[in-house]
Amino acid sequence: MKVYDYIFFRFVKISEELTPQYPVFSSIVILCWLALFNSITLIYIISVFENGIEKFYKGEYGILLVVIILFVHFVYFLYGNYYQSIIEKYSKKKESFLSFYSVVFILYIISSIGLCFLWAIPNF
């Protein structure tokens, strides 16, 4: 979860510049969208191998998937103010340590959005 925590930290830093009122909330929402894209891609990959899985991404099951992803993310980051410890932890790290995670951050965003929109969504 270190990498995921760092991705959250980077979104908080970006959100502080764009939406200074609610950087934590907007960062969690962005992570939820990326997790949703990953879930859609994963469901598509499973549906390639298993017929009849379409009910998971249509109708009420799709809405349930979104609600579960939102709930899990908000509980993970907000329970016990865990988001504050993440921000404090990565604010103290040296830039050389964070350079590897910066590459992972960019790759995660590109792969999440790219796989979902270029491969999974057009084939649904």
C-alpha positions as CSV (number, residue, x, y, z in Angstrom):
1,M,0.0,0.0,0.0
2,K,3.0,2.3,0.1
3,V,2.7,3.0,-3.6
4,Y,-1.0,3.7,-3.3
5,D,-0.4,6.0,-0.3
6,Y,2.2,7.9,-2.3
7,I,-0.2,8.3,-5.2
8,F,-2.7,9.7,-2.7
9,F,0.0,12.1,-1.4
10,R,0.8,13.3,-4.9
11,F,-2.9,13.9,-5.7
12,V,-3.2,15.9,-2.4
13,K,-0.3,18.1,-3.3
14,I,-1.7,18.7,-6.8
15,S,-5.2,19.3,-5.4
16,E,-3.9,21.8,-2.9
17,E,-2.9,24.0,-5.8
18,L,-6.1,23.5,-7.8
19,T,-8.8,23.2,-5.0
20,P,-7.3,24.5,-1.8
21,Q,-10.5,24.1,0.1
22,Y,-10.9,20.3,-0.1
23,P,-7.6,18.7,-1.3
24,V,-8.1,15.4,0.7
25,F,-11.7,14.9,-0.5
26,S,-10.8,15.6,-4.2
27,S,-7.8,13.3,-4.0
28,I,-9.9,10.5,-2.7
29,V,-12.5,11.1,-5.4
30,I,-9.8,11.0,-8.1
31,L,-8.4,7.7,-6.6
32,C,-11.9,6.3,-6.7
33,W,-12.2,7.1,-10.4
34,L,-8.9,5.4,-11.1
35,A,-10.0,2.4,-9.1
36,L,-13.2,2.3,-11.0
37,F,-11.3,2.4,-14.3
38,N,-9.2,-0.5,-13.0
39,S,-12.3,-2.4,-12.0
40,I,-13.9,-2.0,-15.4
41,T,-10.7,-3.2,-17.0
42,L,-10.5,-6.2,-14.7
43,I,-14.1,-7.1,-15.3
44,Y,-13.5,-7.0,-19.0
45,I,-10.4,-9.2,-18.7
46,I,-12.4,-11.7,-16.7
47,S,-15.3,-11.5,-19.1
48,V,-12.9,-12.5,-21.9
49,F,-12.3,-15.8,-20.2
50,E,-15.7,-16.2,-18.6
51,N,-18.9,-15.8,-20.5
52,G,-21.9,-14.3,-18.7
53,I,-20.1,-11.9,-16.4
54,E,-21.9,-8.9,-18.1
55,K,-24.3,-8.5,-15.1
56,F,-21.5,-7.1,-13.0
57,Y,-21.1,-3.9,-15.0
58,K,-24.7,-3.4,-16.1
59,G,-27.6,-1.9,-14.1
60,E,-27.6,-2.1,-10.3
61,Y,-24.4,-4.2,-10.1
62,G,-22.5,-1.4,-11.8
63,I,-23.9,1.1,-9.3
64,L,-23.1,-1.3,-6.4
65,L,-19.5,-1.5,-7.7
66,V,-19.1,2.3,-7.7
67,V,-20.6,2.5,-4.1
68,I,-18.3,-0.2,-2.8
69,I,-15.2,1.5,-4.3
70,L,-16.2,4.9,-2.9
71,F,-16.9,3.4,0.6
72,V,-13.6,1.4,0.7
73,H,-11.6,4.4,-0.3
74,F,-13.2,6.8,2.2
75,V,-12.9,4.3,5.0
76,Y,-9.3,3.6,4.2
77,F,-8.1,7.2,4.1
78,L,-10.5,8.8,6.6
79,Y,-10.7,6.2,9.4
80,G,-8.4,7.3,12.2
81,N,-7.3,10.3,10.1
82,Y,-4.9,8.0,8.2
83,Y,-4.6,10.6,5.4
84,Q,-2.8,12.9,7.8
85,S,-0.1,10.4,8.6
86,I,0.4,9.7,4.9
87,I,0.8,13.4,4.2
88,E,3.3,13.8,7.1
89,K,5.2,10.7,6.2
90,Y,5.8,11.7,2.5
91,S,6.4,15.4,3.3
92,K,9.5,14.4,5.3
93,K,11.0,12.1,2.6
94,K,13.9,13.2,0.5
95,E,13.3,14.0,-3.2
96,S,15.7,11.2,-4.3
97,F,13.5,8.7,-2.5
98,L,10.4,10.0,-4.1
99,S,11.7,10.0,-7.7
100,F,11.0,6.2,-8.0
101,Y,7.4,6.8,-6.7
102,S,7.0,9.7,-9.1
103,V,7.5,7.3,-12.0
104,V,5.1,4.8,-10.5
105,F,2.6,7.7,-10.0
106,I,2.7,8.6,-13.7
107,L,2.6,5.0,-14.9
108,Y,-0.4,4.2,-12.7
109,I,-2.4,7.1,-14.1
110,I,-1.5,6.4,-17.7
111,S,-2.1,2.7,-17.4
112,S,-5.4,3.0,-15.5
113,I,-6.9,5.5,-18.0
114,G,-5.3,4.0,-21.1
115,L,-6.2,0.4,-20.5
116,C,-9.8,1.3,-19.6
117,F,-10.5,3.7,-22.5
118,L,-8.4,2.1,-25.2
119,W,-9.2,-1.6,-24.5
120,A,-12.0,-2.3,-22.0
121,I,-14.7,0.3,-22.7
122,P,-14.7,0.0,-26.5
123,N,-15.2,-3.7,-26.2
124,F,-18.1,-3.7,-23.8
